[in-house]
């Protein structure tokens, strides 16, 4: 996935997620992030308290 221009200064990888509901069915609590046109952005914390943004 190509990184949108507003995110280029940020470090990290981008992933495309096919089914957000799959995460929530397994108890993952999602936090909405600032939206970029054409992209759905959200984050959550892994079991080690690391923030993951998708």
C-alpha positions in Angstrom: 0.0 0.0 0.0 1.3 3.4 -0.9 1.7 5.8 2.0 -0.6 8.9 1.6 1.3 12.2 1.4 0.2 13.5 4.9 1.7 10.4 6.5 5.1 10.4 4.7 6.9 12.2 7.6 5.7 9.5 10.0 7.7 6.3 10.5 6.0 3.0 10.1 4.3 0.5 7.9 0.9 0.6 6.3 -1.4 -2.5 6.1 -4.8 -3.0 4.4 -7.3 -4.7 6.7 -10.0 -6.7 5.1 -12.4 -7.2 8.0 -12.3 -4.8 11.0 -15.3 -6.7 12.5 -13.0 -9.7 12.9 -10.8 -7.7 15.3 -13.8 -6.5 17.4 -15.3 -10.0 17.6 -12.1 -11.0 19.3 -12.3 -8.3 21.9 -9.9 -5.7 20.3 -10.9 -2.2 21.3 -10.4 0.2 18.4 -9.8 3.9 18.6 -10.6 6.1 15.6 -7.8 8.2 14.2 -7.8 11.4 12.1 -9.2 10.4 8.8 -7.5 10.8 5.4 -9.7 10.9 2.4 -10.2 7.4 1.0 -8.7 5.7 4.1 -10.2 4.3 7.3 -7.7 4.7 10.1 -7.8 3.3 13.6 -5.5 2.1 16.3 -5.5 -0.4 19.2 -3.0 -1.7 21.8 -1.4 -5.1 21.7 -1.0 -7.3 24.8 2.4 -5.6 25.5 0.7 -2.2 25.5 2.2 -1.2 22.1 0.0 1.1 20.1 -0.8 -0.4 16.6 -2.3 2.0 14.0 -4.0 0.5 11.0 
